[in-house]
């Protein structure tokens, strides 16, 4: 768990207020891990803990958890072509899984697939 704690320390946690739920916390690096609490402070602490568990589980399963986005600056661009139907399908999956945007979803999915090889 100490290794996971060290990795998660650099993660960017986003806290968003929700009228119905209170505060929703997630991270830029693993947007599918989210928590709901009634105060921003509790939400932040719970998000850190949930991320530690997720990263520890990844490590235990032999997977490589994502690095903090600040650790490596993205300065290279690639382009892919899709048809309209594929774009709608990907955008829908991206939103459903809690990603901030389609690019993050495509990049994360592709990297996870390569690392699983």
ABEGO torsion letter per residue (X at the ends): XAAAAAAAAABBBBBBBBAAAEBBBBBAABAABBBBBABAAAAAAAAAAAAAAAAAAAAAAGBBBBBBAAABBBABBBBBBBBAAAAAAAAAAAAAAGBABAAAAAAAAAAAAAAAX
